[in-house]
Amino acid sequence: MTDWESVSKIVGILLALGGAVIAVAKYFSKQGKTIDRLHDEIKELKERAKILSTANAQPTQVRFSGTFEQLLATSTDAAKAVGAAFHSISVPVPLTNPSDLRIILSTDPQAEKVFGREFPINVGLAGWVFQRQEPSFKNPGQVDRRYFDLVDKAADTKTGAGAILTMPLLHGGICRGVIQFMKPTSGRFDERDVAVASQLTPSIARLLSELDQSPRDDIPSVARGSARATTLVFTDITGFSEIAAQIRLEDTVGMLNEYYARLLPHAFTQGGKLEEYIGDGMYLSFHHDSAARAAQSAVAAAFAMQTEYRSILQGWMNYNHPVSDRNTHSTGIATGIVYSGLLGHPQERRPKFVGSAVNLASHLCAAGKTIPDAVLVCSKTKELIESEPFDFIKSSTKLEPCFRIQPKVVTKGTS
């Protein structure tokens, strides 16, 4: 019996030792995994610290030839620091009293589809961050009613399925835009990422400010402008070149100055903007809160200027200038989506409109020279002013059908 008791005690001791060995093994295995995870985190923190120290130690280091290139490099460094797969930058348009945010930079795999997209400033995560000037992040599976998916739908992307960190870009007390960092569906952002990004975004905002103030910089022109519905107006005096050839240069200048001084106030009253003086004509733009209002204002200004021109012409005739009733005033009006921004050589960029509506308005003005005091409008402009009291006389040009418009003659009924 004694021998069996001894055997039982020995077996019990061995089992206890075995359990202890297993427990110790599990402990060290767990600790090993924890140490590996700590090593990974330390490595990640070192990488972030390296990027931060580089950005803070050399905030004005020029590594690229242009501000836009520096903006891309600096924002890409920030994306790496927060572990983002790609990022985008949006700026307000127009700069004063903005109504939209425009994507001017994107490293998205579908960048060509999202670049230049605009969305209302009062919707979406970007709009929320821009207006409140506070950071925000959204992670996969998180329902965020502020998320605006129309850009994704229009560009056929899936940005919203992953994690999004949105940061305001503040410089000089002004929010210059927002930057959004994106991770795929498996990634997440947290407050540590916000802290890291907050140290890097001032450099990005500074570059955006320089971008606004450096029209000579060689940057993508689309980054400096916006697309919007605008009504364009071109005017011209028929046969003025022949008049100028018969009079003194000083008289030519005097006649043109009188023409500009007396006609332009009618355009300004309707909210028009002078884009250029074109010889003996003008190039105007009208952009209001609605396309219909812009078109109506442009047409109202055109008729007021026609009336003013007839008065000017009569004065020139009384002064014995070599003018006649054949020196009529032609006006061409077209409405459409145009690009408004800086255009031209990097050292001589100028604010310009680009779009088919610009060419069409100019073409209509030229076509109107064969019709005394003609105001010709395109089909789109006609649609926008059809509720107004005008008669529309259909015509045609090489570009598209157009309409000569004139105020309706109201006949009083007899009782």
Beta strands, then each sheet from edge to edge (+ up, - down):
strand 1: 86-93
strand 2: 100-106
strand 3: 118-120
strand 4: 136-138
strand 5: 163-171
strand 6: 174-183
strand 7: 226-237
strand 8: 273-278
strand 9: 281-286
strand 10: 329-343
strand 11: 350-354
strand 12: 375-378
strand 13: 390-396
strand 14: 401-407
sheet 1: 3+ 2- 1+ 6- 5+ 4-
sheet 2: 8+ 9- 7+ 10- 11+
sheet 3: 8+ 9- 7+ 10- 12- 14+ 13-
end
